[in-house]
Amino acid sequence: MTALGRLPEGWRLEVHDRLPSTNDEAIRLARSGAPEGLTVWAQAQTAGRGSRGRSWDSPEGNLFASVVLRPEEPLRQAGQIALLAAVALAEGVESLCPDLAVRCKWPNDLLLGGRKLGGLLVEGGGEGVPWLVLGFGLNVTLAPKKDDLRRSAVSLMESGCAATVPNVLAAGLRRLEAWLKLWRRAGFAPVRQAWMDRAWGLDAPTVVRYANETLQGTFAGLDEDGALLLRYTSGHTRRILGGDVEIDDTKPRRE
């Protein structure tokens, strides 16, 4: 536990050598009444998953963890918490590696230099006491060749950061607790501003694919609830809450 550094007060850590999925284990514990802050950490996952059911390559040496949260309205607030967590994890990494600049890509990616450093997966339920499970993976020592979002990956180690997995986890959890407190006190506005300050691909061409519809425009930012704003050539904007979103950030006009 010493290697982890300080964890948020009252938060508890479950450590596993290997799990199919930290999210699955955290969901099981959440449904059994686990308190907010219970964190499931595995050295490796055998069936990790990302957003939209995509697989998540989970070799030993990277960070895989899931946190049980107890928001009042988990399903409605899941999107905001995902954005909040992205900011928290970015700050945690930068507290250990101050030369790095971690960016946020909607809805759930963390980037370094346009390459994927990590991602988040938020799942929730309202049965019994409402719960939310925030899962996240970060490439600390290895950059997996397999990438579920067609984006090259990058690790902290190859970026010149010598942080360890336990230290990255502890730093991220401390920032997560701080942002949760601010969000509950002040609402989403501070989270939105912090996320926008790190947004990758503003004004870049963006495609949103649904089963029966494809939308094209540019990424115009976030609305007051955290939805992506897609701006059409006409100047009108549309709120995007889901779908398969591709931001062509090879030539973003604003980083």
C-alpha positions as a printed Julia matrix, in Angstrom:
255×3 Matrix{Float64}:
   0.0     0.0     0.0
   2.93    2.36    0.62
   3.84    2.27   -3.07
   0.43    3.66   -3.9
   0.85    6.89   -2.04
  -2.11    8.54   -0.36
  -5.6     7.48   -1.37
  -8.71    9.63   -0.81
  -9.93    9.38    2.77
 -12.44    6.56    3.2
 -11.83    5.06   -0.23
 -10.92    1.36   -0.34
  -8.86   -0.59   -2.83
  -9.3    -4.18   -4.0
  -6.21   -5.5    -5.76
  -6.26   -8.46   -8.16
  -3.5   -10.06  -10.2
  -5.89  -10.7   -13.07
  -9.6   -10.26  -13.78
 -11.78  -10.68  -16.85
 -12.95   -7.07  -16.36
 -12.55   -4.62  -13.49
 -15.86   -3.03  -14.48
 -17.68   -6.34  -14.17
 -16.25   -6.91  -10.7
 -17.03   -3.36   -9.58
 -20.61   -3.67  -10.9
 -21.04   -6.88   -8.91
 -19.82   -5.1    -5.78
 -21.95   -2.01   -6.45
 -25.08   -4.14   -6.73
 -24.12   -5.74   -3.41
 -24.04   -2.34   -1.69
 -20.37   -1.36   -1.95
 -19.78    2.26   -0.87
 -18.6     5.1    -3.05
 -14.87    5.03   -3.52
 -14.42    1.28   -3.63
 -11.85    0.78   -6.37
 -11.11   -2.47   -8.17
  -7.57   -2.61   -9.59
  -6.2    -5.47  -11.68
  -2.67   -5.99  -12.97
  -4.19   -7.33  -16.2
  -7.6    -8.01  -17.74
  -8.5   -10.97  -19.91
 -11.78   -9.57  -21.25
 -11.47   -5.81  -20.88
 -13.88   -3.69  -22.85
 -14.22   -0.12  -23.95
 -17.08    1.99  -25.23
 -19.72    0.58  -27.6
 -18.72   -2.99  -26.68
 -15.24   -2.76  -28.21
 -12.48   -4.86  -26.69
  -9.75   -3.19  -24.64
  -6.23   -4.62  -24.9
  -5.16   -5.08  -21.29
  -1.57   -6.32  -20.91
   0.22   -6.33  -17.58
   2.16   -3.13  -17.01
  -0.69   -0.72  -17.69
  -3.42    0.63  -15.42
  -6.88   -0.97  -15.29
  -9.25    0.11  -12.54
 -12.92    0.75  -11.82
 -14.48    2.91   -9.12
 -17.91    2.57   -7.53
 -19.73    5.92   -7.35
 -23.11    6.85   -5.85
 -24.52    9.87   -7.72
 -28.18   10.77   -7.17
 -29.16   10.15  -10.81
 -26.56    7.77  -12.25
 -28.01    7.3   -15.72
 -28.63   11.01  -16.32
 -25.29   12.06  -14.83
 -23.08    9.39  -16.4
 -21.94   11.61  -19.26
 -20.92   14.44  -16.97
 -18.99   12.07  -14.72
 -17.11   10.63  -17.7
 -15.95   14.13  -18.66
 -15.13   14.92  -15.04
 -13.07   11.74  -14.76
 -11.15   12.54  -17.94
 -10.07   15.87  -16.47
  -9.18   14.23  -13.14
  -7.04   11.53  -14.75
  -5.32   14.06  -17.0
  -4.45   16.16  -13.97
  -3.27   13.1   -12.09
  -0.89   12.17  -14.88
   0.43   15.71  -15.2
   1.03   15.95  -11.45
   3.55   13.12  -11.89
   4.78   14.11  -15.36
   4.6    17.92  -15.54
   6.19   18.07  -19.01
   3.25   16.27  -20.57
   0.04   17.85  -21.85
  -2.85   15.38  -21.75
  -5.83   16.26  -23.93
  -9.44   15.1   -23.8
 -11.31   13.73  -26.82
 -15.11   13.41  -26.63
 -16.59   11.37  -25.21
 -14.11    9.21  -23.31
 -10.51    9.29  -24.61
  -7.27   10.72  -23.25
  -4.62   11.69  -25.8
  -0.96   12.6   -25.88
   0.17   14.28  -29.07
  -2.94   13.03  -30.84
  -2.26    9.41  -29.86
  -4.43    7.42  -27.47
  -3.14    7.27  -23.9
  -6.27    5.88  -22.29
 -10.01    5.7   -22.16
 -13.0     5.5   -19.85
 -16.14    3.43  -19.6
 -19.07    4.48  -17.39
 -21.89    2.05  -16.6
 -24.77    2.57  -14.22
 -27.95    1.17  -12.78
 -30.88    2.33  -10.71
 -31.87   -0.89   -9.02
 -31.68   -0.71   -5.23
 -29.37    2.12   -4.26
 -28.41    3.91   -7.5
 -24.84    3.19   -8.6
 -22.34    4.13  -11.25
 -19.1     2.35  -12.1
 -16.31    4.38  -13.66
 -13.76    2.2   -15.42
 -10.53    3.51  -16.89
  -7.41    2.23  -18.57
  -4.15    4.08  -19.08
  -1.09    2.99  -21.03
   1.67    3.42  -18.47
   4.5     1.19  -19.69
   3.1    -0.31  -22.9
   1.31    1.06  -25.94
  -0.89   -1.77  -27.28
  -0.64   -2.32  -31.01
  -4.3    -3.33  -31.16
  -6.47   -0.24  -30.97
 -10.25   -0.34  -30.87
 -10.74    3.18  -32.18
  -8.36    3.05  -35.15
  -5.95    5.39  -33.4
  -2.28    4.7   -32.68
  -1.56    4.32  -28.98
   1.1     5.86  -26.78
   2.4     5.1   -23.28
   3.7     7.32  -20.52
   7.03    5.51  -20.58
   7.71    6.18  -24.25
   6.68    9.81  -23.63
   9.5    10.19  -21.12
   7.44    9.78  -17.95
   8.78    7.3   -15.39
   5.62    7.18  -13.26
   4.57    3.78  -11.94
   1.13    2.22  -12.25
   0.41    2.5    -8.48
   1.38    6.17   -8.43
  -0.71    6.99  -11.49
  -3.7     5.25   -9.9
  -3.34    7.08   -6.58
  -2.83   10.47   -8.24
  -5.85    9.93  -10.47
  -8.08    8.88   -7.57
  -7.1    11.92   -5.52
  -7.98   14.26   -8.38
 -11.2    12.31   -9.02
 -12.32   12.81   -5.43
 -11.52   16.53   -5.62
 -13.49   16.99   -8.85
 -16.45   15.02   -7.53
 -16.62   17.32   -4.51
 -16.5    20.42   -6.73
 -19.12   19.0    -9.13
 -21.51   18.26   -6.29
 -21.03   21.72   -4.85
 -20.86   23.88   -7.97
 -22.45   21.82  -10.73
 -21.13   20.94  -14.16
 -19.93   24.39  -15.27
 -16.4    24.13  -13.75
 -16.03   20.63  -15.16
 -17.12   21.78  -18.61
 -14.61   24.64  -18.59
 -11.75   22.42  -17.45
 -12.6    19.82  -20.1
 -12.85   22.47  -22.82
  -9.43   23.78  -21.82
  -8.09   20.33  -22.73
 -10.38   19.61  -25.69
  -8.79   18.02  -28.72
 -10.1    18.75  -32.18
 -12.16   21.89  -31.72
 -13.43   23.06  -35.11
 -12.22   19.83  -36.72
 -14.4    17.94  -39.22
 -16.61   15.47  -37.35
 -18.75   12.53  -38.46
 -21.42   10.96  -36.26
 -22.74    7.57  -37.36
 -25.99    6.06  -36.17
 -27.56    2.82  -37.41
 -29.71    4.64  -39.97
 -28.13    8.07  -40.21
 -24.75    9.75  -40.71
 -24.19   13.36  -39.68
 -21.31   15.59  -40.74
 -20.15   18.91  -39.39
 -17.47   20.34  -37.14
 -16.83   19.87  -33.42
 -18.1    23.08  -31.82
 -17.56   22.18  -28.15
 -19.82   21.01  -25.32
 -23.23   22.23  -24.25
 -24.14   22.96  -20.64
 -24.85   19.25  -19.97
 -21.77   17.8   -21.65
 -23.27   16.81  -25.0
 -21.09   17.31  -28.08
 -22.15   20.21  -30.28
 -22.0    19.43  -33.98
 -22.03   22.54  -36.16
 -23.39   22.22  -39.68
 -22.2    24.34  -42.59
 -25.41   26.34  -42.2
 -24.21   27.48  -38.78
 -26.85   25.56  -36.87
 -25.73   23.18  -34.13
 -27.06   19.82  -32.98
 -26.57   18.13  -29.62
 -24.93   14.71  -29.88
 -25.4    12.32  -26.97
 -24.22    9.08  -28.56
 -23.46    7.33  -31.8
 -20.07    6.48  -33.25
 -18.2     9.79  -33.31
 -15.09   10.37  -35.41
 -13.26   13.68  -35.1
 -10.81   14.18  -37.97
  -8.19   15.7   -35.75
  -5.3    15.22  -38.15
  -5.53   18.92  -38.89
  -7.42   20.51  -36.01
  -7.67   24.25  -36.32
  -7.61   24.66  -32.57
  -5.79   22.32  -30.18
